[in-house]
Each structure stands twice: as structure tokens, then as C-alpha cells.
Amino acid sequence: MADIQVGPYPGMMAPDISALAFIRTEFKQFELKSMKGKTVLLYFYPLDFGYISPTELVLIQRLKREDDNVVAISTGSPFAKSAWNSAKLYEGGLEFVDFPLVSDVKQDISESYKVLKEGSGYTFRTFFIVNGDGMIMARYENDLPLGLGITESQRVYQKVSTLTVHQDPTLDSGFSSIRLFQLTGGDRI
């Protein structure tokens, strides 16, 4: 039985990221600290040219707003990311997403975020929402055959962005209000 990996979780500072990335049309060094002061959606996915990941990344691209900050990370090479980003959708490609596709070939980023599937060389599907101070506000993780809820990641991202901008101490649950009743007697509480 594998050991359960610990952290980082909400309330903890996000480990720094420094790695080569394919961004739009070129290779660049990416530093997470360059996004200080901004809310960031970090999306870990298992493989470039996988069967679920392109659908999720293209949906993120379509749902994101102009000023949203998205960073996608996998253990694939920067060259695979370049080819994947320029490939057409019907070929299993991304057809030019505009956010960084970070290459974690050394697997040190995946290890520091504790999302590396032991013995596999690739990551679980995971997203983190990191606030402008570098603190993790949310973490969602699924095993490989299950896609992540991209619309949910966008909803949480927008809530954290609103919190950061307006300094509102509460986050809406996203659910409509529910009347609660005690189990004995049906009195409202």
C-alpha cells in the first residue's frame, strides 16, 4: 500500500515554481512568483496528447476571462507542449491556448505539490487556486480516468479573485439557501 502524500493544502503557501514553459508561441522561463498579487489557477494534468486533458484545457481557454491567470503543468517536455498546442482540435491538440504550459520533466514541481502518481512519472488531475499572497485557497484532485470539474474550478477561481479584489471575508457556497429543520419536532433552526 502506498503512503498517503501530505500537503500542500488550503491555508498553506504554494511552493514556488521555476521551469521552462511553452507560452503562446515561444519557450520561456516561468516563475510563479512573477504572478504575485494575482489569483492563479494551477492545473496539473497527467499527459500531453492524453484523451481527457485536451478537452479540459480547451474548455479552460474558452471559459477564462481576459485577466484570468491560468498555468497548466505536466511532466511532459516543452517540445511536446509546443507540438500539442499547435495541433488542431480534431488531432487531439489544443489549437493555441494562451496560458503557460509548464514542463516538469524533472518532476520536482509535481513532487513539491504532492500530485505525482507514485511510480508512474505523471500526475493526478489536480487544480489549485492560489491567492495573490501565494496562499493555497482550494485544492481539487482526481484519479486519472476522472476529469476535473472545469466549470467548478472557474467558479472557485472567480470567488477567490473577488475575495482578493474586494477583501470580502466570506465566500458564497454557490448553493441556494436551504431551510434547516431539527430532526425532532421540525422546528426551524
Phi, psi and omega per residue, in radians:
M1 nan 2.345 -3.109
A2 -1.323 2.587 3.058
D3 -1.220 2.523 3.083
I4 -1.355 2.228 3.132
Q5 -1.380 2.532 -3.069
V6 -1.962 2.312 2.981
G7 1.074 3.100 -0.184
P8 -1.312 2.554 -3.075
Y9 -2.191 2.975 3.099
P10 -0.900 2.397 -3.092
G11 1.683 -0.202 3.110
M12 -1.754 2.731 3.077
M13 -1.313 2.466 3.123
A14 -1.254 2.309 3.040
P15 -1.047 2.556 -3.128
D16 -1.213 2.693 3.102
I17 -2.202 2.262 3.043
S18 -2.493 1.900 -3.062
A19 -2.822 2.852 3.069
L20 -1.273 2.391 -3.139
A21 -2.358 2.713 2.972
F22 -1.742 2.054 -3.081
I23 -2.154 2.010 -3.094
R24 1.039 -1.455 -3.085
T25 -2.321 0.178 -3.084
E26 -2.560 2.830 3.075
F27 -1.521 2.302 3.124
K28 -2.498 2.704 2.991
Q29 -1.329 2.261 3.124
F30 -1.889 2.366 3.083
E31 -2.230 2.153 3.105
L32 -1.072 -0.604 -3.115
K33 -1.108 -0.301 3.085
S34 -1.219 -0.209 -3.131
M35 -1.812 0.256 3.119
K36 -0.955 2.415 -3.119
G37 1.575 -0.059 -3.126
K38 -2.131 2.574 3.000
T39 -1.349 2.392 -3.068
V40 -2.261 2.372 2.969
L41 -1.708 1.952 3.047
L42 -1.686 2.128 -3.090
Y43 -2.065 1.965 3.063
F44 -1.653 2.312 3.113
Y45 -2.341 2.706 -2.995
P46 -1.252 -0.867 -2.981
L47 -2.488 2.488 2.939
D48 -1.240 2.563 -3.118
F49 1.095 0.375 3.053
G50 -1.268 -3.136 -3.089
Y51 -1.629 -0.322 3.114
I52 -1.850 -0.698 -3.037
S53 -0.939 -0.777 -3.127
P54 -1.088 -0.651 3.116
T55 -1.070 -0.774 -3.127
E56 -1.167 -0.782 -3.103
L57 -1.179 -0.680 3.096
V58 -1.156 -0.676 3.097
L59 -1.144 -0.711 3.067
I60 -1.017 -0.800 3.140
Q61 -1.030 -0.717 -3.098
R62 -1.280 -0.552 -3.094
L63 -1.541 -0.398 -3.031
K64 -1.252 2.584 3.083
R65 -1.532 2.920 -3.098
E66 -0.935 -0.714 -3.064
D67 -1.702 0.171 3.075
D68 -1.269 2.574 -3.110
N69 -2.019 1.873 -3.105
V70 -2.069 2.412 3.062
V71 -2.337 2.155 3.126
A72 -1.864 2.394 -3.011
I73 -2.345 2.314 2.970
S74 -2.566 3.009 -3.106
T75 -1.472 0.068 3.119
G76 -1.260 2.848 -3.112
S77 -1.303 2.743 3.093
P78 -1.108 -0.489 -3.135
F79 -1.252 -0.657 3.058
A80 -1.121 -0.672 3.124
K81 -1.126 -0.678 3.099
S82 -1.089 -0.828 3.136
A83 -1.134 -0.718 -3.116
W84 -1.147 -0.714 -3.106
N85 -1.217 -0.505 -3.128
S86 -1.597 -0.199 3.127
A87 -1.269 2.569 3.125
K88 -1.191 2.707 3.137
L89 -0.991 -0.755 -3.100
Y90 -1.203 -0.201 3.062
E91 -1.697 0.108 -3.113
G92 1.503 0.236 -3.121
G93 -1.641 -3.070 -3.100
L94 -1.738 -0.355 -3.121
E95 0.937 0.900 2.948
F96 1.255 1.224 2.911
V97 -1.309 2.675 -3.036
D98 -1.829 0.135 3.120
F99 -1.786 2.829 -3.101
P100 -1.094 2.360 2.989
L101 -1.897 1.727 -3.003
V102 -1.481 2.343 3.126
S103 -1.670 2.125 3.126
D104 -2.008 0.935 -3.085
V105 -1.090 -0.490 3.097
K106 -1.417 -0.204 3.117
Q107 1.142 0.252 3.141
D108 -1.284 -0.583 3.097
I109 -1.179 -0.852 3.137
S110 -1.051 -0.653 3.109
E111 -1.189 -0.740 -3.114
S112 -1.189 -0.478 3.082
Y113 -1.604 -0.029 3.108
K114 0.995 0.816 3.120
V115 -2.084 0.045 -3.109
L116 -1.332 2.207 3.084
K117 -1.297 2.074 -3.021
E118 -0.936 2.222 3.065
G119 1.329 0.059 -3.045
S120 -1.812 -0.536 -3.061
G121 1.518 0.032 3.088
Y122 -2.369 3.001 -2.995
T123 -1.803 2.806 2.916
F124 -1.242 2.795 3.027
R125 -1.322 2.035 -3.048
T126 -2.517 2.448 2.909
F127 -2.223 2.544 3.079
F128 -2.100 2.467 2.947
I129 -1.887 2.114 -3.102
V130 -1.989 2.234 -3.125
N131 -1.402 3.087 -3.070
G132 -1.104 -0.311 3.089
D133 -1.576 -0.024 -3.140
G134 1.555 0.179 -3.140
M135 -1.605 2.408 3.067
I136 -1.281 2.171 -3.139
M137 -1.786 -0.448 -3.134
A138 -2.684 2.631 3.081
R139 -2.520 2.217 3.071
Y140 -2.237 2.391 -3.069
E141 -2.512 2.390 3.085
N142 -2.282 2.725 3.030
D143 -1.260 2.959 -2.944
L144 -1.012 -0.759 -3.076
P145 -1.296 -0.139 -3.098
L146 -1.812 2.199 3.059
G147 -1.289 2.793 3.072
L148 -1.495 2.743 3.060
G149 -1.385 1.610 -3.057
I150 -1.119 -0.702 3.119
T151 -1.152 -0.576 3.067
E152 -1.174 -0.711 3.117
S153 -1.094 -0.669 3.114
Q154 -1.183 -0.689 3.114
R155 -1.087 -0.813 -3.135
V156 -1.160 -0.713 3.102
Y157 -0.991 -0.834 -3.125
Q158 -1.105 -0.689 3.119
K159 -1.119 -0.776 3.139
V160 -1.160 -0.682 3.087
S161 -1.059 -0.740 3.116
T162 -1.107 -0.745 3.115
L163 -1.056 -0.754 -3.132
T164 -1.143 -0.750 -3.091
V165 -1.268 -0.793 -3.026
H166 -1.721 -0.120 -3.101
Q167 0.970 0.607 3.090
D168 -1.318 2.169 -3.063
P169 -1.334 -0.043 -3.110
T170 -2.111 2.598 3.031
L171 -2.027 2.283 3.092
D172 -1.174 2.414 -3.124
S173 -1.254 -0.334 -3.087
G174 1.562 -0.102 3.127
F175 -1.813 2.645 3.063
S176 -1.262 2.798 -3.074
S177 -1.140 2.603 -3.107
I178 -2.218 2.357 3.042
R179 -1.412 2.272 3.124
L180 -1.751 2.389 3.119
F181 -2.135 2.488 3.027
Q182 -1.226 2.600 -3.130
L183 -1.198 -0.437 3.130
T184 -1.799 1.998 3.023
G185 1.540 -0.206 3.094
G186 1.248 0.262 3.099
D187 -1.179 2.428 3.091
R188 -1.249 2.530 3.076
I189 -2.137 nan nan
